[in-house]
Amino acid sequence: MRRATSRAAGLVLGFGLDRVFGDPRRWHPVAGFGSAALALESVTYADRRVAGVVHEAVLVGAVTGAGMVLGRGGVVATALATWTVLGGRSLARTGREMAGQLESGDIAGARALLPSLCGRDPEALDADGLARAALESIAENTSDATVAPLFWGAVAGVPGLLGYRAINTLDAMIGYRNDRYHRFGWAAARTDDLANLAPARLTGLLTVLLAPSAGGRPSRSWNAWRRDAAKHPSPNAGVVEASMAGALGIRLGGTTQYRHGAEERPTLGDGPVPTVPDLRRAVRMSEAVQLAAVAVLAGGVAAVALRR
């Protein structure tokens, strides 16, 4: 009981630290992990799936093992780990900055900011295209940057927090279908898909329930999820983007311009294409979902502890 209560308190405190301070400006542990992963890749890389499996297992195993040791620090360790792996405040702040630049007509500034949100080609996008790219990234990263780490922290404490962030970071680094990573990055991409199955659906459910906070209707969000999510190539991004599109009454998807070329993405939602005001509504929705997620997950851990 004491361990579960400590876990719940640590999740709440860590969420609060992220809301107050955001990501550490210097010496971020996730950046250090990325550097270590790059160094290991120079040793483990081969154009084979088995090499990618080894790469994934070594890195995620090492981080999760470190989490098991650090988790003995109780509330403080859980709070610090939670703060380290969350990115909710930075996500919302970047979304608001993007909206502000677009509202002021600073397209160059908005283009320069977009790479901090997603991997689209900003030079190929106008104001509405930048708003759509930012909005889709906010929808997906509400799950990846906040709900998912909180979920795994609730399930497994510090090892869950750190292990999930390692999985998600490796997917962002090598989980691509390009010539170099199509085979080597397979394990990273599939592991990330599995790790996000439950968190993405929790994010979708909270988006449905909280649709009125952005002027939307739960029924419309639910219908978009049920009708459109499976069209998306990702089993998880489709859920969070479709439910967000329905909650905002907009249409996401369509031609998506990356640096490696254009991809045609399925249509999610049935409203107009998003504009800058919709981006601000998406930020409000994201923050509402994040707050609800920590309440639900920490509350669930505490409730289980009390029942025991």
C-alpha positions as CSV (number, residue, x, y, z in Angstrom):
1,M,0.0,0.0,0.0
2,R,2.8,2.4,0.9
3,R,4.6,1.8,-2.4
4,A,1.4,2.5,-4.4
5,T,0.6,5.6,-2.5
6,S,4.2,6.8,-3.0
7,R,3.9,6.1,-6.7
8,A,0.6,8.1,-7.0
9,A,2.1,11.1,-5.1
10,G,5.2,11.0,-7.2
11,L,3.2,11.1,-10.4
12,V,1.3,14.1,-9.3
13,L,4.4,16.0,-8.0
14,G,6.3,15.2,-11.2
15,F,3.4,16.4,-13.3
16,G,3.4,19.6,-11.3
17,L,7.1,20.1,-11.8
18,D,6.6,19.8,-15.6
19,R,3.7,22.3,-15.5
20,V,5.9,24.8,-13.5
21,F,9.3,24.3,-15.1
22,G,8.8,22.4,-18.4
23,D,11.7,20.5,-19.9
24,P,15.2,21.1,-18.4
25,R,17.0,23.6,-20.6
26,R,20.4,21.9,-20.2
27,W,21.7,18.4,-19.4
28,H,18.3,16.8,-20.2
29,P,18.6,13.0,-19.5
30,V,16.6,12.2,-22.6
31,A,19.2,14.0,-24.8
32,G,21.9,12.1,-23.0
33,F,20.1,8.8,-23.8
34,G,19.8,9.9,-27.4
35,S,23.6,10.4,-27.6
36,A,24.2,7.0,-26.0
37,A,21.9,5.4,-28.5
38,L,23.7,7.0,-31.4
39,A,27.0,5.8,-30.1
40,L,25.7,2.2,-29.6
41,E,24.2,2.3,-33.1
42,S,27.7,2.6,-34.6
43,V,28.4,-0.8,-33.1
44,T,25.1,-2.6,-33.4
45,Y,23.9,-1.3,-36.8
46,A,23.3,-3.8,-39.6
47,D,20.6,-3.9,-42.2
48,R,18.8,-6.7,-40.4
49,R,15.9,-7.0,-38.1
50,V,17.8,-9.0,-35.5
51,A,20.4,-6.2,-35.2
52,G,17.6,-3.8,-34.4
53,V,16.1,-6.2,-31.9
54,V,19.5,-6.3,-30.1
55,H,19.9,-2.5,-30.2
56,E,16.4,-2.1,-28.7
57,A,16.8,-4.7,-26.1
58,V,20.1,-3.4,-24.8
59,L,19.0,0.2,-24.5
60,V,15.5,-0.3,-23.2
61,G,16.8,-3.0,-20.8
62,A,19.5,-0.8,-19.5
63,V,17.2,2.1,-18.8
64,T,14.5,-0.1,-17.3
65,G,17.1,-1.7,-15.0
66,A,18.4,1.7,-13.9
67,G,14.8,2.6,-13.2
68,M,14.4,-0.4,-10.9
69,V,17.4,0.8,-8.9
70,L,16.3,4.5,-8.8
71,G,12.8,3.5,-7.9
72,R,13.9,2.7,-4.4
73,G,14.0,6.4,-3.8
74,G,10.2,6.5,-3.3
75,V,8.2,9.7,-3.9
76,V,11.2,11.9,-4.7
77,A,12.6,9.5,-7.3
78,T,9.2,9.0,-8.9
79,A,8.6,12.7,-9.1
80,L,11.9,13.5,-10.6
81,A,11.5,10.6,-13.1
82,T,8.1,11.8,-14.0
83,W,9.3,15.4,-14.6
84,T,12.2,14.0,-16.7
85,V,10.0,12.0,-19.1
86,L,7.0,14.4,-19.5
87,G,6.9,17.0,-22.2
88,G,3.4,18.4,-21.8
89,R,4.2,22.0,-20.9
90,S,6.7,22.3,-23.7
91,L,4.2,20.9,-26.2
92,A,1.5,23.4,-25.2
93,R,3.9,26.3,-25.1
94,T,5.2,25.5,-28.6
95,G,1.6,25.2,-29.9
96,R,0.7,28.6,-28.5
97,E,3.9,30.1,-29.9
98,M,3.1,28.7,-33.3
99,A,-0.4,30.1,-33.2
100,G,0.9,33.5,-32.2
101,Q,3.4,33.6,-35.0
102,L,0.7,32.6,-37.6
103,E,-1.7,35.2,-36.2
104,S,0.9,37.9,-36.6
105,G,1.7,36.8,-40.2
106,D,5.2,35.6,-39.3
107,I,5.2,32.6,-41.6
108,A,9.0,32.4,-41.5
109,G,9.0,32.2,-37.7
110,A,6.3,29.6,-37.8
111,R,8.3,27.5,-40.3
112,A,11.4,27.7,-38.2
113,L,9.4,26.5,-35.1
114,L,7.7,23.6,-36.8
115,P,10.6,21.1,-36.6
116,S,10.4,21.2,-32.8
117,L,6.9,19.7,-33.2
118,C,7.2,17.3,-36.1
119,G,9.1,16.1,-39.2
120,R,7.1,17.9,-41.9
121,D,8.8,20.1,-44.5
122,P,7.9,23.6,-43.3
123,E,9.0,25.3,-46.6
124,A,6.2,23.5,-48.5
125,L,3.5,24.8,-46.1
126,D,1.4,27.9,-46.0
127,A,-0.3,29.3,-42.8
128,D,-3.1,26.7,-42.8
129,G,-0.8,23.9,-43.6
130,L,1.5,24.9,-40.7
131,A,-1.6,25.0,-38.4
132,R,-2.7,21.6,-39.5
133,A,0.8,20.1,-39.1
134,A,1.1,21.6,-35.6
135,L,-2.4,20.5,-34.6
136,E,-1.8,16.9,-35.7
137,S,1.5,16.8,-33.8
138,I,-0.2,18.2,-30.7
139,A,-2.9,15.5,-30.9
140,E,-0.4,12.7,-31.2
141,N,2.1,14.1,-28.6
142,T,-0.6,14.7,-26.0
143,S,-0.5,10.9,-25.8
144,D,3.2,10.3,-26.4
145,A,4.6,13.1,-24.2
146,T,2.2,13.0,-21.3
147,V,-0.6,10.3,-21.2
148,A,1.6,7.4,-22.1
149,P,4.5,8.0,-19.7
150,L,1.9,8.6,-16.9
151,F,0.2,5.4,-17.8
152,W,3.4,3.4,-17.6
153,G,4.4,5.2,-14.5
154,A,1.1,4.2,-12.9
155,V,1.6,0.6,-14.0
156,A,5.2,0.1,-13.2
157,G,6.6,3.1,-11.4
158,V,10.0,4.5,-12.2
159,P,11.0,1.6,-14.5
160,G,7.8,2.1,-16.4
161,L,8.4,5.9,-16.8
162,L,12.0,5.5,-18.0
163,G,11.4,2.4,-20.0
164,Y,8.6,4.0,-21.9
165,R,10.6,7.2,-22.7
166,A,13.5,5.0,-24.0
167,I,11.1,3.1,-26.3
168,N,9.5,6.3,-27.6
169,T,12.8,8.0,-28.1
170,L,14.2,5.1,-30.1
171,D,11.1,5.1,-32.3
172,A,11.7,8.8,-33.0
173,M,15.3,8.1,-33.9
174,I,15.2,4.9,-35.9
175,G,11.6,3.9,-36.4
176,Y,11.4,4.9,-40.1
177,R,10.7,3.0,-43.3
178,N,13.6,4.5,-45.2
179,D,16.6,2.7,-46.7
180,R,18.7,2.7,-43.6
181,Y,16.1,1.9,-41.0
182,H,13.4,-0.2,-42.7
183,R,14.8,-3.4,-41.1
184,F,17.0,-2.1,-38.3
185,G,14.3,0.2,-37.0
186,W,11.5,-2.4,-37.2
187,A,11.8,-3.5,-33.6
188,A,11.8,0.1,-32.3
189,A,8.7,1.0,-34.3
190,R,6.8,-2.2,-33.3
191,T,7.7,-1.9,-29.6
192,D,6.5,1.7,-29.6
193,D,3.2,0.7,-31.2
194,L,2.7,-1.9,-28.5
195,A,3.7,0.5,-25.7
196,N,1.2,3.1,-26.9
197,L,-1.9,0.9,-27.6
198,A,-3.5,1.5,-24.2
199,P,-2.3,5.1,-23.6
200,A,-3.6,6.2,-27.0
201,R,-7.0,4.8,-26.3
202,L,-7.1,6.4,-22.9
203,T,-6.2,9.7,-24.6
204,G,-8.9,9.2,-27.2
205,L,-11.5,8.5,-24.4
206,L,-10.5,11.6,-22.5
207,T,-10.7,13.7,-25.7
208,V,-14.2,12.4,-26.3
209,L,-15.3,13.2,-22.7
210,L,-13.6,16.6,-22.7
211,A,-14.7,17.8,-26.2
212,P,-16.9,20.5,-24.6
213,S,-13.8,22.2,-23.2
214,A,-12.9,23.1,-26.8
215,G,-16.5,23.9,-27.9
216,G,-17.0,20.4,-29.4
217,R,-19.4,17.6,-28.8
218,P,-18.5,14.2,-27.4
219,S,-20.7,12.4,-29.9
220,R,-18.9,13.9,-32.8
221,S,-15.5,13.0,-31.4
222,W,-16.6,9.4,-30.7
223,N,-18.0,9.0,-34.2
224,A,-14.9,10.3,-35.9
225,W,-12.8,7.9,-33.8
226,R,-15.0,4.9,-34.6
227,R,-15.3,5.7,-38.3
228,D,-11.8,7.0,-39.2
229,A,-9.1,5.9,-36.8
230,A,-8.5,2.5,-38.5
231,K,-7.8,4.3,-41.8
232,H,-4.5,5.7,-40.4
233,P,-1.3,3.7,-40.9
234,S,-0.5,4.0,-37.2
235,P,-2.7,2.0,-34.8
236,N,-2.3,4.7,-32.3
237,A,-2.0,8.1,-34.1
238,G,-5.2,7.4,-35.9
239,V,-7.1,7.2,-32.5
240,V,-5.8,10.4,-31.0
241,E,-5.9,12.4,-34.3
242,A,-9.4,11.2,-35.2
243,S,-10.9,11.9,-31.8
244,M,-9.2,15.3,-31.7
245,A,-10.6,16.1,-35.2
246,G,-14.1,15.2,-34.1
247,A,-13.8,17.1,-30.9
248,L,-12.8,20.2,-32.8
249,G,-15.2,19.7,-35.7
250,I,-12.4,19.8,-38.3
251,R,-10.8,17.6,-40.9
252,L,-7.3,16.3,-40.6
253,G,-5.2,14.3,-43.0
254,G,-4.7,14.6,-46.7
255,T,-1.4,15.4,-48.5
256,T,1.4,15.5,-46.0
257,Q,4.7,16.9,-47.1
258,Y,7.9,15.4,-45.5
259,R,11.5,16.1,-46.4
260,H,11.7,12.7,-48.1
261,G,8.6,13.4,-50.2
262,A,4.8,13.7,-50.0
263,E,2.5,11.1,-48.5
264,E,-1.3,10.9,-48.8
265,R,-2.8,10.4,-45.4
266,P,-6.4,9.3,-44.8
267,T,-9.1,11.9,-43.9
268,L,-10.0,12.1,-40.2
269,G,-13.1,14.0,-39.2
270,D,-15.6,15.6,-41.5
271,G,-15.4,19.4,-40.9
272,P,-13.4,22.1,-42.6
273,V,-9.6,22.1,-42.7
274,P,-8.0,23.5,-39.5
275,T,-7.1,27.1,-39.2
276,V,-5.1,29.0,-36.6
277,P,-7.9,29.4,-34.1
278,D,-8.4,25.7,-34.2
279,L,-4.7,25.3,-33.2
280,R,-5.4,27.3,-30.1
281,R,-8.4,25.1,-29.3
282,A,-6.3,22.0,-29.8
283,V,-3.8,23.4,-27.2
284,R,-6.6,23.9,-24.7
285,M,-7.9,20.4,-25.4
286,S,-4.4,18.9,-24.9
287,E,-3.9,20.6,-21.6
288,A,-7.4,19.5,-20.4
289,V,-6.6,15.9,-21.4
290,Q,-3.2,16.0,-19.7
291,L,-4.7,17.2,-16.4
292,A,-7.5,14.6,-16.6
293,A,-4.9,11.9,-17.3
294,V,-2.8,12.5,-14.2
295,A,-6.0,12.7,-12.1
296,V,-7.3,9.4,-13.5
297,L,-4.1,7.5,-13.4
298,A,-2.7,8.7,-10.0
299,G,-6.2,8.4,-8.6
300,G,-6.5,4.9,-9.9
301,V,-3.2,3.9,-8.3
302,A,-4.2,5.4,-4.9
303,A,-7.6,3.7,-5.1
304,V,-6.0,0.3,-5.7
305,A,-3.7,0.9,-2.7
306,L,-6.6,1.8,-0.4
307,R,-8.6,-1.3,-1.5
308,R,-5.6,-3.5,-0.5
